Amino acid sequence: MTYRHTIRVRYGEVDLQQVVFNAHYLAYCDDAVDTWMRSVFSAGFEAHGWDFMLKKATVEWQSPARLQEVVDIDVGVARWGTTSFDVGLTGVVGERPVFTATITYVGVRWGTTEPVAVPGAVRAALGGPA
């Protein structure tokens, strides 16, 4: 299952080199994942008594995104664990690759930082095994 999120690069996101400042790519990824999750779970994933927290993130750049360019970000689960899962993200401007990222999330009980297994309904809704 893949979701596409679109972001237009804003003035405050570029640096003196006129390209997106590196830290903004993780903000783009966070926005893409949150928007994806909320599009899948109309009542919110919190309704399952579950939330998720970032454990690790890696970003690799292929080319710069510039002011006013539209970055399309494809999002999908790349790996399922018991309490954790990896989300793969690929950003492009048109056909030009811009970045790839892998974010490892850990499922937690809603309102806590206590690790908990990803609910079967959440896995199934995101295209994984229930």
Order of alpha helices (4+ residues) and beta strands (2+ residues): beta-alpha-beta-beta-beta-beta-alpha
